[in-house]
């Protein structure tokens, strides 16, 4: 049997090559460990504070910045106003209608003013201020005037076309869309269309902002309490409150003659308040209160067997179906 030395040599040399590779890997690992150990003991470079701050600033510039003026909850923001209003109401409930009560209403009015300036957080992440409703409405109206000057008569013409179509076929009233400035701008000349479209966008933004602010004002009764504080802080308003309070007290004691005189005095004072501030006539809470006072006054007159007559006219305020002379 012949022996192949080349075959045997292959078996003897292969373990040597494997051993050499393992030794090489082990040596490289030892060198790497030594380098890491040496690096750990080397002095570290000192980074200037200015460079660190610059790096931090640059990093922050790429991150989402929080709002510089976060909004507050509407209910939480309105608590000081409501506390001040309750203080004034408690004084009136005890029959105190002096300078201190008037000052309490003035303090409540100041809290209303502060509330109007606070940044209020909305449910959709926006921040509003309650005083800006009128400002946004004025902005929308001013933009509408600008659009009318830019495209004179076009809105009215388009609205007339829709009205004529509905008159010809009343069923179209449901299917034909209402005329908007966006529809007018779609048919505007090409040279003014981009500018007019931008104005439409700004107007829509102002209208939506005003509507949102109105919604949040209604939640806390902002408009009513602003008017109520103004009334309570005025001399005529305080006299009206005092007279109605005396009338209700005299009615409870069945002193109807005194109650009648007090009611009429209160109505005259309310007439002065409404004449001084016509916007008070549109306040639904005030109108409801006046109607309640009027009903109690009629009950007093019925107890006295007298007709409801007085030199003071309030039917334009309470909106009675029949003119009633008080």
ChimeraX attribute file (.defattr): number of C-alpha atoms within 10 A of each C-alpha:
attribute: neighborCount
match mode: 1-to-1
recipient: residues
	/A:1	3
	/A:2	4
	/A:3	7
	/A:4	8
	/A:5	8
	/A:6	8
	/A:7	9
	/A:8	10
	/A:9	10
	/A:10	10
	/A:11	10
	/A:12	10
	/A:13	10
	/A:14	10
	/A:15	11
	/A:16	10
	/A:17	11
	/A:18	10
	/A:19	10
	/A:20	11
	/A:21	12
	/A:22	11
	/A:23	12
	/A:24	11
	/A:25	11
	/A:26	12
	/A:27	12
	/A:28	12
	/A:29	12
	/A:30	11
	/A:31	12
	/A:32	12
	/A:33	12
	/A:34	12
	/A:35	11
	/A:36	10
	/A:37	11
	/A:38	10
	/A:39	11
	/A:40	10
	/A:41	8
	/A:42	8
	/A:43	7
	/A:44	8
	/A:45	6
	/A:46	6
	/A:47	8
	/A:48	8
	/A:49	9
	/A:50	9
	/A:51	10
	/A:52	11
	/A:53	11
	/A:54	11
	/A:55	12
	/A:56	11
	/A:57	11
	/A:58	11
	/A:59	10
	/A:60	11
	/A:61	10
	/A:62	8
	/A:63	8
	/A:64	7
	/A:65	8
	/A:66	7
	/A:67	8
	/A:68	6
	/A:69	8
	/A:70	12
	/A:71	18
	/A:72	15
	/A:73	13
	/A:74	19
	/A:75	13
	/A:76	9
	/A:77	18
	/A:78	19
	/A:79	14
	/A:80	16
	/A:81	22
	/A:82	16
	/A:83	13
	/A:84	20
	/A:85	22
	/A:86	15
	/A:87	16
	/A:88	24
	/A:89	17
	/A:90	12
	/A:91	16
	/A:92	19
	/A:93	12
	/A:94	9
	/A:95	15
	/A:96	16
	/A:97	20
	/A:98	14
	/A:99	12
	/A:100	12
	/A:101	21
	/A:102	24
	/A:103	15
	/A:104	21
	/A:105	26
	/A:106	21
	/A:107	19
	/A:108	28
	/A:109	24
	/A:110	17
	/A:111	22
	/A:112	24
	/A:113	16
	/A:114	16
	/A:115	21
	/A:116	20
	/A:117	13
	/A:118	19
	/A:119	19
	/A:120	24
	/A:121	16
	/A:122	16
	/A:123	8
	/A:124	6
	/A:125	10
	/A:126	13
	/A:127	17
	/A:128	22
	/A:129	17
	/A:130	25
	/A:131	19
	/A:132	16
	/A:133	20
	/A:134	13
	/A:135	13
	/A:136	20
	/A:137	18
	/A:138	15
	/A:139	18
	/A:140	23
	/A:141	15
	/A:142	13
	/A:143	20
	/A:144	17
	/A:145	13
	/A:146	14
	/A:147	22
	/A:148	16
	/A:149	10
	/A:150	15
	/A:151	18
	/A:152	12
	/A:153	11
	/A:154	18
	/A:155	19
	/A:156	13
	/A:157	12
	/A:158	17
	/A:159	16
	/A:160	13
	/A:161	13
	/A:162	18
	/A:163	18
	/A:164	12
	/A:165	15
	/A:166	16
	/A:167	12
	/A:168	10
	/A:169	10
	/A:170	12
	/A:171	11
	/A:172	14
	/A:173	14
	/A:174	9
	/A:175	9
	/A:176	12
	/A:177	10
	/A:178	12
	/A:179	16
	/A:180	12
	/A:181	21
	/A:182	17
	/A:183	15
	/A:184	21
	/A:185	23
	/A:186	13
	/A:187	10
	/A:188	17
	/A:189	11
	/A:190	11
	/A:191	8
	/A:192	12
	/A:193	17
	/A:194	14
	/A:195	14
	/A:196	25
	/A:197	19
	/A:198	13
	/A:199	20
	/A:200	21
	/A:201	15
	/A:202	16
	/A:203	22
	/A:204	16
	/A:205	15
	/A:206	21
	/A:207	19
	/A:208	15
	/A:209	20
	/A:210	23
	/A:211	15
	/A:212	16
	/A:213	22
	/A:214	18
	/A:215	13
	/A:216	18
	/A:217	19
	/A:218	11
	/A:219	10
	/A:220	16
	/A:221	13
	/A:222	21
	/A:223	14
	/A:224	18
	/A:225	18
	/A:226	18
	/A:227	18
	/A:228	20
	/A:229	24
	/A:230	20
	/A:231	25
	/A:232	26
	/A:233	22
	/A:234	16
	/A:235	14
	/A:236	20
	/A:237	23
	/A:238	23
	/A:239	22
	/A:240	26
	/A:241	20
	/A:242	22
	/A:243	23
	/A:244	23
	/A:245	22
	/A:246	18
	/A:247	28
	/A:248	22
	/A:249	16
	/A:250	17
	/A:251	20
	/A:252	11
	/A:253	11
	/A:254	13
	/A:255	14
	/A:256	21
	/A:257	15
	/A:258	17
	/A:259	26
	/A:260	22
	/A:261	16
	/A:262	24
	/A:263	26
	/A:264	22
	/A:265	19
	/A:266	25
	/A:267	26
	/A:268	22
	/A:269	23
	/A:270	24
	/A:271	19
	/A:272	14
	/A:273	22
	/A:274	19
	/A:275	12
	/A:276	11
	/A:277	13
	/A:278	11
	/A:279	10
	/A:280	20
	/A:281	18
	/A:282	13
	/A:283	15
	/A:284	12
	/A:285	15
	/A:286	17
	/A:287	16
	/A:288	12
	/A:289	12
	/A:290	17
	/A:291	18
	/A:292	13
	/A:293	18
	/A:294	20
	/A:295	12
	/A:296	18
	/A:297	25
	/A:298	19
	/A:299	16
	/A:300	24
	/A:301	18
	/A:302	13
	/A:303	12
	/A:304	12
	/A:305	9
	/A:306	10
	/A:307	11
	/A:308	15
	/A:309	13
	/A:310	12
	/A:311	10
	/A:312	16
	/A:313	15
	/A:314	22
	/A:315	15
	/A:316	11
	/A:317	19
	/A:318	20
	/A:319	13
	/A:320	11
	/A:321	8
	/A:322	7
	/A:323	12
	/A:324	17
	/A:325	13
	/A:326	19
